[in-house]
Amino acid sequence: MAHYSEESRVNKMSHKFLFFAFLAGVISFLGDLAGVLAIISAIFYLQDVLKFKIDDKAD
């Protein structure tokens, strides 16, 4: 995340969701919540990847 902190195309929420998913996964009875947060994080991450590909084609 530090590498992309100045990049405007990167959605920082994906990193936050993944971090909270890790914290929830450590506690056993919050495992379902951790899975949902990890999936949400992956969706945000894939949206960022698509932004990079679209912006690279425009250049």
KOLGU-4560 file (N, C-alpha, C; in nm, 3 decimals, padded with zeros to 5 digits):
<recs>
<n_xx: 00.082 n_yy: -00.118 n_zz: 00.000 ca_xx: 00.000 ca_yy: 00.000 ca_zz: 00.000 c_xx: 00.087 c_yy: 00.125 c_zz: 00.000 mol: A seq: 1 type: MET>
<n_xx: 00.199 n_yy: 00.122 n_zz: 00.066 ca_xx: 00.285 ca_yy: 00.240 ca_zz: 00.071 c_xx: 00.335 c_yy: 00.276 c_zz: -00.068 mol: A seq: 2 type: ALA>
<n_xx: 00.355 n_yy: 00.176 n_zz: -00.152 ca_xx: 00.404 ca_yy: 00.201 ca_zz: -00.287 c_xx: 00.303 c_yy: 00.280 c_zz: -00.369 mol: A seq: 3 type: HIS>
<n_xx: 00.175 n_yy: 00.258 n_zz: -00.347 ca_xx: 00.070 ca_yy: 00.324 ca_zz: -00.424 c_xx: -00.001 c_yy: 00.434 c_zz: -00.346 mol: A seq: 4 type: TYR>
<n_xx: 00.058 n_yy: 00.483 n_zz: -00.240 ca_xx: -00.012 ca_yy: 00.581 ca_zz: -00.158 c_xx: -00.034 c_yy: 00.713 c_zz: -00.231 mol: A seq: 5 type: SER>
<n_xx: 00.053 n_yy: 00.749 n_zz: -00.323 ca_xx: 00.037 ca_yy: 00.874 ca_zz: -00.398 c_xx: -00.043 c_yy: 00.854 c_zz: -00.526 mol: A seq: 6 type: GLU>
<n_xx: -00.075 n_yy: 00.732 n_zz: -00.562 ca_xx: -00.145 ca_yy: 00.701 ca_zz: -00.687 c_xx: -00.295 c_yy: 00.727 c_zz: -00.669 mol: A seq: 7 type: GLU>
<n_xx: -00.350 n_yy: 00.815 n_zz: -00.753 ca_xx: -00.492 ca_yy: 00.850 ca_zz: -00.739 c_xx: -00.584 c_yy: 00.740 c_zz: -00.791 mol: A seq: 8 type: SER>
<n_xx: -00.532 n_yy: 00.649 n_zz: -00.873 ca_xx: -00.616 ca_yy: 00.544 ca_zz: -00.931 c_xx: -00.641 c_yy: 00.428 c_zz: -00.834 mol: A seq: 9 type: ARG>
<n_xx: -00.569 n_yy: 00.424 n_zz: -00.724 ca_xx: -00.579 ca_yy: 00.312 ca_zz: -00.631 c_xx: -00.682 c_yy: 00.342 c_zz: -00.523 mol: A seq: 10 type: VAL>
<n_xx: -00.774 n_yy: 00.247 n_zz: -00.504 ca_xx: -00.876 ca_yy: 00.257 ca_zz: -00.400 c_xx: -00.817 c_yy: 00.199 c_zz: -00.271 mol: A seq: 11 type: ASN>
<n_xx: -00.800 n_yy: 00.281 n_zz: -00.171 ca_xx: -00.737 ca_yy: 00.235 ca_zz: -00.047 c_xx: -00.830 c_yy: 00.150 c_zz: 00.039 mol: A seq: 12 type: LYS>
<n_xx: -00.959 n_yy: 00.147 n_zz: 00.006 ca_xx: -01.054 ca_yy: 00.067 ca_zz: 00.085 c_xx: -01.025 c_yy: -00.082 c_zz: 00.073 mol: A seq: 13 type: MET>
<n_xx: -00.972 n_yy: -00.126 n_zz: -00.041 ca_xx: -00.946 ca_yy: -00.269 ca_zz: -00.056 c_xx: -00.842 c_yy: -00.315 c_zz: 00.046 mol: A seq: 14 type: SER>
<n_xx: -00.743 n_yy: -00.233 n_zz: 00.072 ca_xx: -00.641 ca_yy: -00.269 ca_zz: 00.171 c_xx: -00.700 c_yy: -00.270 c_zz: 00.312 mol: A seq: 15 type: HIS>
<n_xx: -00.787 n_yy: -00.175 n_zz: 00.340 ca_xx: -00.849 ca_yy: -00.169 ca_zz: 00.473 c_xx: -00.941 c_yy: -00.289 c_zz: 00.496 mol: A seq: 16 type: LYS>
<n_xx: -01.021 n_yy: -00.325 n_zz: 00.394 ca_xx: -01.108 ca_yy: -00.442 ca_zz: 00.408 c_xx: -01.027 c_yy: -00.569 c_zz: 00.428 mol: A seq: 17 type: PHE>
<n_xx: -00.917 n_yy: -00.582 n_zz: 00.356 ca_xx: -00.834 ca_yy: -00.702 ca_zz: 00.370 c_xx: -00.771 c_yy: -00.708 c_zz: 00.509 mol: A seq: 18 type: LEU>
<n_xx: -00.729 n_yy: -00.595 n_zz: 00.562 ca_xx: -00.672 ca_yy: -00.592 ca_zz: 00.697 c_xx: -00.777 c_yy: -00.632 c_zz: 00.802 mol: A seq: 19 type: PHE>
<n_xx: -00.898 n_yy: -00.577 n_zz: 00.790 ca_xx: -01.004 ca_yy: -00.613 ca_zz: 00.884 c_xx: -01.047 c_yy: -00.759 c_zz: 00.868 mol: A seq: 20 type: PHE>
<n_xx: -01.039 n_yy: -00.811 n_zz: 00.745 ca_xx: -01.069 ca_yy: -00.953 ca_zz: 00.724 c_xx: -00.966 c_yy: -01.039 c_zz: 00.796 mol: A seq: 21 type: ALA>
<n_xx: -00.840 n_yy: -00.998 n_zz: 00.792 ca_xx: -00.736 ca_yy: -01.072 ca_zz: 00.864 c_xx: -00.764 c_yy: -01.069 c_zz: 01.014 mol: A seq: 22 type: PHE>
<n_xx: -00.796 n_yy: -00.951 n_zz: 01.066 ca_xx: -00.823 ca_yy: -00.941 ca_zz: 01.210 c_xx: -00.944 c_yy: -01.025 c_zz: 01.250 mol: A seq: 23 type: LEU>
<n_xx: -01.049 n_yy: -01.024 n_zz: 01.167 ca_xx: -01.168 ca_yy: -01.103 ca_zz: 01.198 c_xx: -01.139 c_yy: -01.251 c_zz: 01.183 mol: A seq: 24 type: ALA>
<n_xx: -01.050 n_yy: -01.289 n_zz: 01.093 ca_xx: -01.017 ca_yy: -01.429 ca_zz: 01.072 c_xx: -00.939 c_yy: -01.489 c_zz: 01.188 mol: A seq: 25 type: GLY>
<n_xx: -00.868 n_yy: -01.405 n_zz: 01.262 ca_xx: -00.791 ca_yy: -01.453 ca_zz: 01.377 c_xx: -00.887 c_yy: -01.503 c_zz: 01.486 mol: A seq: 26 type: VAL>
<n_xx: -01.001 n_yy: -01.438 n_zz: 01.499 ca_xx: -01.102 ca_yy: -01.478 ca_zz: 01.597 c_xx: -01.192 c_yy: -01.582 c_zz: 01.530 mol: A seq: 27 type: ILE>
<n_xx: -01.199 n_yy: -01.699 n_zz: 01.584 ca_xx: -01.262 ca_yy: -01.812 ca_zz: 01.516 c_xx: -01.410 c_yy: -01.791 c_zz: 01.486 mol: A seq: 28 type: SER>
<n_xx: -01.487 n_yy: -01.732 n_zz: 01.575 ca_xx: -01.631 ca_yy: -01.719 ca_zz: 01.550 c_xx: -01.664 c_yy: -01.605 c_zz: 01.453 mol: A seq: 29 type: PHE>
<n_xx: -01.564 n_yy: -01.528 n_zz: 01.411 ca_xx: -01.586 ca_yy: -01.424 ca_zz: 01.310 c_xx: -01.535 c_yy: -01.467 c_zz: 01.172 mol: A seq: 30 type: LEU>
<n_xx: -01.517 n_yy: -01.596 n_zz: 01.154 ca_xx: -01.463 ca_yy: -01.647 ca_zz: 01.028 c_xx: -01.549 c_yy: -01.616 c_zz: 00.908 mol: A seq: 31 type: GLY>
<n_xx: -01.682 n_yy: -01.623 n_zz: 00.924 ca_xx: -01.772 ca_yy: -01.591 ca_zz: 00.813 c_xx: -01.759 c_yy: -01.445 c_zz: 00.772 mol: A seq: 32 type: ASP>
<n_xx: -01.750 n_yy: -01.358 n_zz: 00.870 ca_xx: -01.732 ca_yy: -01.216 ca_zz: 00.841 c_xx: -01.599 c_yy: -01.192 c_zz: 00.770 mol: A seq: 33 type: LEU>
<n_xx: -01.497 n_yy: -01.263 n_zz: 00.811 ca_xx: -01.366 ca_yy: -01.249 ca_zz: 00.747 c_xx: -01.373 c_yy: -01.289 c_zz: 00.600 mol: A seq: 34 type: ALA>
<n_xx: -01.446 n_yy: -01.394 n_zz: 00.570 ca_xx: -01.461 ca_yy: -01.437 ca_zz: 00.431 c_xx: -01.532 c_yy: -01.333 c_zz: 00.347 mol: A seq: 35 type: GLY>
<n_xx: -01.637 n_yy: -01.274 n_zz: 00.402 ca_xx: -01.711 ca_yy: -01.171 ca_zz: 00.329 c_xx: -01.623 c_yy: -01.049 c_zz: 00.305 mol: A seq: 36 type: VAL>
<n_xx: -01.549 n_yy: -01.007 n_zz: 00.408 ca_xx: -01.461 ca_yy: -00.891 ca_zz: 00.392 c_xx: -01.350 c_yy: -00.919 c_zz: 00.291 mol: A seq: 37 type: LEU>
<n_xx: -01.299 n_yy: -01.040 n_zz: 00.288 ca_xx: -01.195 ca_yy: -01.074 ca_zz: 00.190 c_xx: -01.250 c_yy: -01.070 c_zz: 00.048 mol: A seq: 38 type: ALA>
<n_xx: -01.373 n_yy: -01.115 n_zz: 00.030 ca_xx: -01.435 ca_yy: -01.110 ca_zz: -00.103 c_xx: -01.458 c_yy: -00.965 c_zz: -00.146 mol: A seq: 39 type: ILE>
<n_xx: -01.506 n_yy: -00.882 n_zz: -00.055 ca_xx: -01.525 ca_yy: -00.740 ca_zz: -00.087 c_xx: -01.392 c_yy: -00.675 c_zz: -00.122 mol: A seq: 40 type: ILE>
<n_xx: -01.288 n_yy: -00.707 n_zz: -00.047 ca_xx: -01.155 ca_yy: -00.654 ca_zz: -00.075 c_xx: -01.107 c_yy: -00.697 c_zz: -00.213 mol: A seq: 41 type: SER>
<n_xx: -01.132 n_yy: -00.821 n_zz: -00.250 ca_xx: -01.090 ca_yy: -00.870 ca_zz: -00.382 c_xx: -01.164 c_yy: -00.797 c_zz: -00.493 mol: A seq: 42 type: ALA>
<n_xx: -01.291 n_yy: -00.766 n_zz: -00.473 ca_xx: -01.367 ca_yy: -00.692 ca_zz: -00.574 c_xx: -01.309 c_yy: -00.553 c_zz: -00.594 mol: A seq: 43 type: ILE>
<n_xx: -01.278 n_yy: -00.484 n_zz: -00.485 ca_xx: -01.217 ca_yy: -00.352 ca_zz: -00.496 c_xx: -01.080 c_yy: -00.360 c_zz: -00.563 mol: A seq: 44 type: PHE>
<n_xx: -01.003 n_yy: -00.462 n_zz: -00.530 ca_xx: -00.871 ca_yy: -00.479 ca_zz: -00.589 c_xx: -00.881 c_yy: -00.502 c_zz: -00.739 mol: A seq: 45 type: TYR>
<n_xx: -00.974 n_yy: -00.586 n_zz: -00.782 ca_xx: -00.990 ca_yy: -00.612 ca_zz: -00.925 c_xx: -01.038 c_yy: -00.488 c_zz: -00.999 mol: A seq: 46 type: LEU>
<n_xx: -01.117 n_yy: -00.404 n_zz: -00.936 ca_xx: -01.157 ca_yy: -00.279 ca_zz: -00.998 c_xx: -01.036 c_yy: -00.188 c_zz: -01.019 mol: A seq: 47 type: GLN>
<n_xx: -00.943 n_yy: -00.188 n_zz: -00.923 ca_xx: -00.821 ca_yy: -00.110 ca_zz: -00.939 c_xx: -00.736 c_yy: -00.161 c_zz: -01.055 mol: A seq: 48 type: ASP>
<n_xx: -00.727 n_yy: -00.293 n_zz: -01.069 ca_xx: -00.649 ca_yy: -00.351 ca_zz: -01.178 c_xx: -00.708 c_yy: -00.310 c_zz: -01.312 mol: A seq: 49 type: VAL>
<n_xx: -00.839 n_yy: -00.310 n_zz: -01.322 ca_xx: -00.904 ca_yy: -00.269 ca_zz: -01.447 c_xx: -00.877 c_yy: -00.122 c_zz: -01.477 mol: A seq: 50 type: LEU>
<n_xx: -00.874 n_yy: -00.037 n_zz: -01.374 ca_xx: -00.842 ca_yy: 00.105 ca_zz: -01.394 c_xx: -00.702 c_yy: 00.121 c_zz: -01.450 mol: A seq: 51 type: LYS>
<n_xx: -00.606 n_yy: 00.044 n_zz: -01.397 ca_xx: -00.469 ca_yy: 00.053 ca_zz: -01.446 c_xx: -00.461 c_yy: 00.010 c_zz: -01.592 mol: A seq: 52 type: PHE>
<n_xx: -00.529 n_yy: -00.097 n_zz: -01.628 ca_xx: -00.525 ca_yy: -00.146 ca_zz: -01.766 c_xx: -00.589 c_yy: -00.046 c_zz: -01.861 mol: A seq: 53 type: LYS>
<n_xx: -00.700 n_yy: 00.014 n_zz: -01.822 ca_xx: -00.768 ca_yy: 00.111 ca_zz: -01.908 c_xx: -00.683 c_yy: 00.236 c_zz: -01.923 mol: A seq: 54 type: ILE>
<n_xx: -00.625 n_yy: 00.285 n_zz: -01.813 ca_xx: -00.542 ca_yy: 00.405 ca_zz: -01.819 c_xx: -00.414 c_yy: 00.381 c_zz: -01.898 mol: A seq: 55 type: ASP>
<n_xx: -00.357 n_yy: 00.261 n_zz: -01.890 ca_xx: -00.236 ca_yy: 00.230 ca_zz: -01.966 c_xx: -00.264 c_yy: 00.225 c_zz: -02.115 mol: A seq: 56 type: ASP>
<n_xx: -00.382 n_yy: 00.178 n_zz: -02.155 ca_xx: -00.418 ca_yy: 00.176 ca_zz: -02.296 c_xx: -00.441 c_yy: 00.316 c_zz: -02.349 mol: A seq: 57 type: LYS>
<n_xx: -00.489 n_yy: 00.406 n_zz: -02.264 ca_xx: -00.515 ca_yy: 00.544 ca_zz: -02.307 c_xx: -00.386 c_yy: 00.620 c_zz: -02.331 mol: A seq: 58 type: ALA>
<n_xx: -00.278 n_yy: 00.581 n_zz: -02.264 ca_xx: -00.149 ca_yy: 00.651 ca_zz: -02.281 c_xx: -00.089 c_yy: 00.610 c_zz: -02.407 mol: A seq: 59 type: ASP>
</recs>
